[in-house]
Amino acid sequence: LHFIIDLNNDQLLHSKFKMAKAPPEAVILLLSPDGYYTYLGIEKPKPTESDPTPALDEDQIKKNYRRLSLRHHPDRPTGDADTFRVLNRAQKVLLNPKLRQQYDLLGLDLDDDDDEQDEANAKDEDDEQDSEGQAKPSNTPDGVMSQIASITLAVIFQVIVRTIMMAVVSVFLVRYRITLVPALLFLVFIAYRIHSIAQQNNTVATSSEMMSPIMIGLGLVLMYRGRMPDWSWTFWAGK
């Protein structure tokens, strides 16, 4: 779960702030687990069975927000538009019990409501769906947990698929020359295509992009040479 949270946090930084430079330190802190509480200087209350979302000191939140918003306002020399936007979102989440309950599940804000019109439209859709007796959207705590479950299943599925692929390579592909040679030719073709596409786009392929198929091919050759008679260290080096 910690791996998924870290992965999701990294995706938030790149999806919410598509910028070439590194995000500001304040943004990194705000988007870290429980960062809204930390940066606004608000102690996170402990939920109880009777009160799953304890009340916060709204006056303190607003006071701390005003002080920080003056520092990060885009019109000021020390200001930053991204930090100011996330700070505004942090205040909104902490002042809204429903949004805060969702935020407290993971300590991360999975929603991005830059467009107030989108939020108004979503509210209208909620009212319409409630009147028709349909299911609510997935921006509830249950929806957040279902998203985490989906990510977890996807990670497990990737591990299973990669394990099966490695088993096929170890048992079948590198055992016979008739299967090894086409695989090597395919890897050479992949390296050629990477180079040609980079030339067409007037870019230079990175060394990692070019070396990846070559290193895979070298690993297959080592596995092939070390497969007999007793699966020597050459095989395991290639693997």
Secondary structure, DSSP 4 states (H G I P E B T S, - for coil): -HHHHHHHHHHHHHHH---SSPPPHHHHHHTSTTHHHHHHT-PPPPP-SS-SS----HHHHHHHHHHHHHHH-TTSTT--HHHHHHHHHHHHHHH-HHHHHHHHHHTS-------HHHHHHHHHHHHHHHHHTPPP-S-SHHHHHHHHHHHHHHHHHHHHHHHHHHHHIIIIITT-HHHHHHHHHHHHHHHHHHHHHHHHTT----HHHHHHHHHHHHHHHHHHHTSTTT--HHHHHH-
